[in-house]
Amino acid sequence: MKLTVAIAAALVLAGACKNKEEPKQETPPPAAKDAAAAPVATELAVTPTAPAIGDTITRTEDSRTTMKIGGAEIEETEKLIAHTKVVAVVPPAVAKVEVRYETHDVTRRSGSQQETAPSPLAGKTYLVGVEGDKLVATGPGGEKVGDSERELLEQHHLELGKVPEIEQVVRSRRWKLNQRVDLGSEELLSLGKARSGGDDTIQPKSGWLTWTGTDGDLAIFEGEMTVTKEDDRARVESTLTTTLRLDPKNGRIHEMLGRGTMKGEVKGAEPSPIEGSLDVRTQYTYAR
């Protein structure tokens, strides 16, 4: 979003001279000069602060992915609502959380077939923390969690115990309005890993980020990242454009909108082309 500034022009009306014989009239006071229009900020610094113990964060995410592989068309929609309470902080990062998954389900469609499957996390509460370089997850009373639950929890909480990668990027420099910043190789690698849930077969190719303006108290960033995913089954290149709204006073993200395209092929004796798209909206609300 680009900022636009409307500046009003004032008209000063001058009084006409009167005939000497007419009664004298009191001279009106001079017109006040127009107040100067508020300047538009052209630089921005983001100063993230770690959440405090007891803070709660609600994450709501809706996504839709479509894939065409050869002659088959597949659509997948995902809904996630998770309520997270900060249990422990090791500044500047959150070290442990209690997370309740109000909703998490996936609907898959292929031709006339449709299936909706709640994830193993749906309706459950977990304690998730970091011990050394390992993620530790249990039920609220210390109960052991299953392998499928642990795998999803590791994807969702990959950055627990760290300052989130996107916060590191936005606080690492002063931003100039509408100036595109090409991300460095280390930034791309970190962001790519965070966005892919730690999938090592996904590698970033290029990316940039631009501060494009403000909306109330929130700063708006536009960006794009291209990644490739290759394993023994397929090779796919994906480009995702993102609109990010965050509070520069504390670095907290309020909304992320993403739209992407995918193109590649399934490997084999007779390779099949892959085409697809992704639309995702993630919103965060904060409370004490």
Secondary structure, 3 states (H helix, E strand, C coil): CCCCCCCCCCCCCCCCCCCCCCCCCCCCCCCCCCCCCCCCCCEECCCCCCCCCCCEEEEEEEEEEEEEECCEEEEEEEEEEEEEEEEEEECCEEEEEEEEEEEEEEEEEECCEEEEEECCCCCCEEEEEEECCEEEEECCCCCCCCHHHHHHHHHHCCCCCCCCHHHHHHHCCCEECCCCEECCHHHHHHHHHHHCCCCCCEEEEEEEEEEEEEECCEEEEEEEEEEEEECCCEEEEEEEEEEEEECCCCCCEEEEEEEEEEEEEECCCCCEEEEEEEEEEEEEEEEC
